[in-house]
Amino acid sequence: MNQNSSSNSSSKNTDVLVIGSGAAGLSVALRLAHLGKITVLSKAEVTEGSTFYAQGGIAAVLDENDSIDSHVEDTLIAGGGLCDEQAVRFTVEHSREAIEWLIDRGVAFSKEDEQYHLTREGGHSQRRIIHSDDATGKAVSTTLVAAVRNEPNIEILEHYIAIDFITGQKLGFTDNRCYGAYVLNLQQDKVETISARFVVLATGGASKVYLYTSNPDVASGDGIAMAWRAGASVSNLEFNQFHPTCLYHPQARSFLITEALRGEGAILRRPNGERFMLEYDQRAELAPRDIVARTIDHEIKKYGFDCVYLDISHKDPEFVKAHFPTIYQRCLEFGIDITTDPIPVVPAAHYTCGGVKVDLDSHTNVPGLYAVGEVACTGLHGANRMASNSLLECLVFAQAAAKDIEQQWSKVPLPPPLIAWDESQVTDSDEEVILNHNWHELRQLMWDYVGIVRTDKRLERALRRIKLLEQEIHEYYSNFKVSGDLIELRNLVVVAELIVRCAMQRKESRGLHYTLDYPELLTQAEDSMLHPQQET
């Protein structure tokens, strides 16, 4: 809809359109800025994404006692038999190079005795998490943003939200190459057309599809839904990682308590003070996130707790304040002194392990369209992301995408003239309440039926309700002018369906997908795959 000639549409041209301004998107932009014009789209302020809020750190083989084989093995184990070993090894082999690139850009990682301090997190057998106190993402994000702002060839468009890709099929061509995108300028409330020789999708994950999430508001699955509508395949979307420990407090919206606390000895306790993780797993608090989250969920439901407690008060107070200053200060605001008091925590949707299927060059199956970071499914995470592998994946696959684009640079011509956006047949909405109602209903049903523990009946119920919501949202989208909320809701309902359909394919419990109907592992591990070209 809405894709014909219109006077209310303006157009821009660029060499590379990067949709997303986290570590993945900005890394691609910086690596290509010497070649030509790069345009970076940011849905809010350029720093407002999951990268900025990442606390723990970046996993990399940096210590002489560590090894690539060890990091690979830990990742494969955490991934529950579904990791692509080639992708894992590719990522780990480039880990030191990625960290050195960040250091060269000016990221100030924490040091101890003049050496970079490495911590350990769940699933890792070695200390290999390089960090900047407990605000690593902020250090990475602010450094890359400053670098991008100093590049004359990089244009940053803040408060822009992408609507849909413009592909060859939409232009009447026989090929399906991506030639650009329709985007909404949120401040001017105007749709613009951006044509590009290459398009890089770096929009992050889709955890906002759930009622409770650690993610910022922008994590609404836009890139996954857009890529799906453009013909890209998706994979493993049933693997939604729920972070075990988000602060449980009525005023503490989406505040994450980093896994690094458990890496430094924090203990999970019931409200009466009893430790419980050893009853479920010999690795206790250092078990992979899916096990810890599922255990906490079980404890809360079994005993009717509001939350459980994460306790690091037995550690030296100065050590705690020095290593976790952000968490210490934030908890103090809510009357919790983590050096003396346990922290009330609950699980919340945190990371989308599946996504748009890509190869080691970050190609999707849509020519000209790359996907990097959480929006992509590279094969690194498998059925469960190991802690601090995500920022590493952003950096390594951003380099891979940039390298491939540079190799293709002279071979790809300028895009053909694109069809402008047309809103002559739509009107301003007078029923915003429909958006709010559908938004809440979708996120509630995903939390209730497609959460940490699933059943066939819950998934079937979720799919039926999602289909009804899709019809309502499509009708609304067809008749009214687009808005940021409408675009996000349209994307969220698509991603919700894809998550449910991937989950329905998996007749086993593996990694982050746990179903009461199929509690055992299948002997043969296979990815879940959905292909738009197979749709009727």
N, C-alpha and C positions, 0 to 999 in steps of 0.2 A: 504494500500500500504506500501511498504518499511519495511516489517516485516518478513524478513527471515535472515538466518545466514549471517554474514558479519564480515570481519576482521577489519573493520573501526569502530567498536563499542566496548565500554568497559562497564563493569557492576559493580554496587555497590549493597551492601546489607545493610538494616537497619531494625530496629524494627518499627519505625514510620516515614513515609515520610510526612512532612508538606510542602505544596506548597503555599508559600506566607509568607511575613515577616512583616505584620502589627500587630496591637494589638491582633487580633484573633489568628493568626498563632504562634506568639511568646509566647502568654499566654499558648496555648496548649503545646508547647515545654517545657516551664519551669515547668509546672505542671506534666510532665511525665518523666523528665530527670533522676529522681532517679530510674526509672525502667529498663532503657536500652538505646540503641543507638537511638537518634533522629536526623533526617536529615532535615534541613530547606532550602528550595529552594527560592532564591530571584532573580527576573528577572533583577534587576539592583543592586545598592548598597542596603544593607539590610534596610536602613532607607527610601528608595525611594518608598513611597506608600501613600495612602490617609491618613493613621493615622498621619504621620509626619506633614501633612499640615492642619490638623483639628484645627480650631481656638477656637471655642466656649467653649466646655466643655463636661461634662458627667452628664446626668440627674440621680439623685438618691434621695431617701427619707432620708434626713439627718437632717432636721430641725424639732424641736418639734411641730411646727405649721402645718407641712405637714403630709400626711398620705399615706399609700400604696393605699388605695381606691381612693384618690384624683389623684395620679399619674396614676393609672389604668384608671380612668374615662377620664382624659385629653387625654390619648393615644387612647382610644376607639373613642373619639369624632374626634380627628385629623385623625384617620384611616378611616373615612367615612363609618363605618358599616361593614368593611371587616376584622378587626383585629380578630385573634383567642384569645378570652378572657383568655383561659387557658394559652396560651403562654405569653400574656401580664402580667398576674398576676405572673407567674413563673419568668419572667424577673425582674419585679419591686420588688418582694419579696427578690430577691438575689442582689439588687442594693447596699445596704450598705456593704454587704460582699465583693462585687467586688471592691468597693472604698477602703475598708480597706486593701484588698490584694495589691492594687497599692501603698498605703501609706507604707505598710510593705516592698515593693520592693524599696521604696525610692523616689517615685514621689512627687515633692514639689508643692502642690496646694497652691493657693493664700490665704493669711490670712488677716483679718482686726480685730484689737483689740484682737489678739491671737486666734480668731476663724476663721474657714474656711469661706471664702467669697462665698456666693451663689448668682448667678445672675438668671435672668428670661429671657426666650426666648418665641417666638411665640407658642401659643397653650398651654402653661403651666399656671396654675392658681396660682402657688406658685413659690417662689424663691427656685429652687432645682438644679441649674446647678453649680456643683463644677468645678473649672477651674484653670489653671495656666496662669494668665494674659490672653492674647489673643493668646496664643500659646500652648494650652493644648496638642494637638496631638504631638507636638515636645517633650514636657516634658515626655509624656507617652512612645513615641517611643525610645528616647535616653536612658531612664531608663531601658526599657525591653531589648534593644539591648545590653547594658552593662552587664545586668544579664545573658543573653544568652551566651555572649562571655566568661563569667567566668565559664560556665558549661562544664566540660570535656566530658560529654556524648552527648553534642549537637554539631553537625557538620553543619556549615553554608556554603552553596554553593551559592556564589554571581555570578551574570551574567549567570544564568541558566534559560532557559525558558522551561516549560513543553510542550510537543507536544500532547501526547495522553496517556490515561490510558491503562494498560494491564489487561484485564479481562479474566475470565474463558472461555468465548465464543471465544475470540481471540486465546486462547490456545487449543481450541477443547474440552473443558470440558462442561458438561451439566449445571453447575452452572455459574453465572455471577459475581463471587466475584472479587473485585479489588485486584490485586497482585502487583501493582507497576505502573511505568510510563516510557515512553520514554521522555528523556529531551535533550535539545540542550545546550551544553557548548558553550556559545557565544564567549568566549575569545579564545578557541581552535578550534572553528567551527567544533565540533565533537558531534555526537549524542551518548548519554550514556543510559544504561538501569539501572533503580533503582528498585530493588525488596523490598517489605515491607510487614510486617504483617498487618499494618494498614496504611491507607492513609487519610490525612486530607487536605481538599481543603479550602484554605483561601486566594484566589486570588483577592478579592475585586470585584468592580462593573464593569460596561460596558459603562460608560458615554463617553468614547472616540469614541463611535459609532456616536456621534453627532459632528457637525462642531465646535460648541462653548461649552466648558466645563470648569468647575472649577478644574477638576481632573488632577493629574499628568499623564504623557504619558503612564504609565504602566496599566491604567484602561481600558483594551481592551477586557474585557469579556471572557478571556481565560478559566477560570474555568467553567463558565456556558456552553460554547460550548463543552469543553472536557467531562463534566459530561453528557450532552445530547447525545454525540456520544457513550458514554459508557452505555447508557440505563437509565440514571436518569431522573426523571420527573421534569419539571419546572412549575412555577406558578407565575401569577401576573406581568409578565414582561412588561405589558402595562403601569405600574405605574413608570414612570421615573420622578424623582423629579428635577425640574429646580430651582436652587437657585436664589432667586429674585435679589440678589445684588452682581454682580461681577464688579470689577473696569473696567470702559470703558476708555481705553487709548491704543493707537497703540503699545506702548512698554510694556504694563502690561499684559503679557500673563498669563491667568488662575489665576489671583489673586482675591481671595475671600474676600469680606467684610462681616465679621461675623454678624450673626443674633443678637448677643449680643449687637451690637450698637443700634438696634431698641429696644431691651429689656431695654436699659438704656436711652431711650427717643429720639433717632434719628427719624427724620421726613422725609418722602418721598415727594418730591416737583417736580412740572413741571419746565421746564427751566425758566419760568417767576416767579418762587418762590411760586406759589400756592400749598398748600397741597391738595392731592387728595384722599387719602385712605379712609377718612371718607365718601366720596361719594359712596363707594362700600361696606364697611363693618363696622359695629359699633365698631369692635375691632381694626380698623385702622391698624397701623403698626404692631400690635401684632396678627393679623390674621394668621392662618397657612400658610405655605410657598406656597402651591398650589394657594391659593387665591391671595396672594401678587404677585407672579410671573405672574399669568394670568392677574391681573390688570395692572401691568407694561407693559406686552406684548400688552394689549389692548390700553393703553395710547400711546405707541410708534407707533403702527400701525394706530390708529385713527388720530393722529395729525402729523404723519410723523417725530416724534422726533428721534434723534440719540440715546438718552438715557434719563433717568430721574436722579434726584439728591437726595442723602441721606445726610441729614443735621443734624449734632450734634453740630454745632458751638454755639448754645445757652447754652450749658452746660459749666461748669467751665473748662478752658483749662487744669489746672493741673489734674483734675479728668480724663479728656479724655486721656491725655498723660500717666497717671498712669495705667489706665485700658486697654488701647489699644495701647501699645507701638509699637507692630509690624506693625499695620495698620498705625499708625502715621508716623513712619519712612519710610515705603514703599511708602506712598502717597507723602511724602516730596520729595522723589527721582523723582517724576513726577511733581513737582511744585505745589502740592496741600497740603495746611496746613489745616487739618481737624478741627482744633480749630477755624478757621475763614472762611473756604471755604466749600461749599457743595461738596460731592463726586459724580462724574458722574458714574452711574451704569446701568447695563443691566442684564437680566436673562441669565443663562447658565446651561447646563445639569450638574447635581451635584450628584445625588444618585440613585442607582438602588434598588427600594423597593422590587421588586420580585426577583426570582432567583431559585436556585436548592431547591426543596421541601425537608424539613427535619422535624423530630419530635423533641421532647423536649430533646432527647439525642444527637441531631445533626446528626442522621442517615439519609442518603439518602436511596432510595430504591435499591441501588447497595450495596450488602454486602461488608463490609470492607472499604467503602468509607463514610467519614464524610464531612460535609460542615459547615463552621463557618464564621460569619461576613457578609459582604455585598454580597458575592456570594450566600448566602443562603436565602431562604424564610422560616422564622420560624413561620410567622403569627403575629409577633409583630407589623409590620408597617401597614398592611392592604393596603388601597388605598392611603396612604400618611404618610410618616415618620414624626413624631414629632421631633422637634429640640433636638439634643443631646441624643436621645435614641440609636443612632447607635453605638457609642463606648461602651455604656452599654451592648448592645446586643452582641458585640464581646467578652466582658469579661465574661458575664454570660454563653453564649453557648460554649465558649472555656472551661470553667470549667465543663460544662455538658459533652462535648465530652471527655475530659480527664478522668473524673470519669468513664464513660462507658468503655473507652479503658482499664483503670486499672482493672475494673471488668472482662473484657474479656481476659486479658493479658495471663493468664496461659492456656487458652482454645484454642488459635489460634496458629497453628504451623507455621514454616517457609514456605514461598511460594515455589512452585515447580520451577524447572528451567524455565527461561523465554526465549522467542525467541528474538534474537538480532535484531537490526535495520539493514536493508539492503538498501543501496543506489547504488547498482551495476547497476541498470537499469536507473539511472537518471544522468543528466549532470549539469554543472554550467550554470546558467542563463545568457543569453546575451540580455535580454529584461526587465531590471529592470523598465523601464518606464511604463510597464503595471501595476506593483504594485502601483506605485505612482498615476497613473491615476485612477485605481479602488478604491484606498484608498480615494482619494478626492471625487470621484463621490458618493461613498457609504455614506460618512459623510454629504455631501451636501444634498442628497435626503432625508436622515433621518431628517435633520434639517428642510427642506422645507415641507415634507409631514407627518412626524410623530413627530411633535414638540409639543408645548404647547397646540395648538388648532388643532383638526383633523376633517376629514370628511371621509366617506366611499370611495369617489372617490380618495382622497389623499392616503389612505391606499392601495387601489387596485393598483394605479399607482406605489406606492413604492414597493409592492410585485412583480409586473411584472419585474421591473428593478433589484430588488435584485436577482430574479431567474436567470436572464441573467448574472449578476456578479458572482453568485455562480458557474455557468458552466465554465466561464472563469478562475476563481480562482482554481477550482478543476482540470482543465486541466493543469494549470501552476504547481500546487502542485504535480501532477502525473508525471511530466516530468523533474522537476528541483530539485536540492538539496534544502533542507529547509534552511531558514534563519529566523532571528528574525522577520523581517518585514512580511515575507510570513506567518509565523505562526500566527501572530497577525491579519493579514488581513483575513486569513481563519477563524479565530474565530469570528472576528467582523461581517462577512457576515452571519454566522450562527445565532449569537445573534440578528442581525438586523431582520432576518426572524422571529425569535421567538417573538420578540417584536411586530412586525406587526401582526402576527397571533393571539397573545393574545389580541391585541387591536381590531382585527376584531371580536373576540368572544363577546366583551362587547358592547351590544346595549343600552348603557346608558351613562350619564356623571356622574362619581363618582371619588372623590378625584383628583388624578393627571391626570386622563384620561378624557379629555373634548372634546366632539365631537359635532359639529354643527348639525349633523343629529339626534342625540338623546340627547337633552339638559336636559331631566328629569331623575330623579332616578327611577330605578325599585324598586318595593316594596320588592323583595327578593334579598338580596345581596349574590352573590356567587363568589368564586375565579375563575379565569381563570386557566385552567390546560392543559398542553400538555404532552403526554406520548410517548416516542420513540417507545415502543413496538406496538403502534397502527399505526406506520408509514408504508407505503407501499414502 
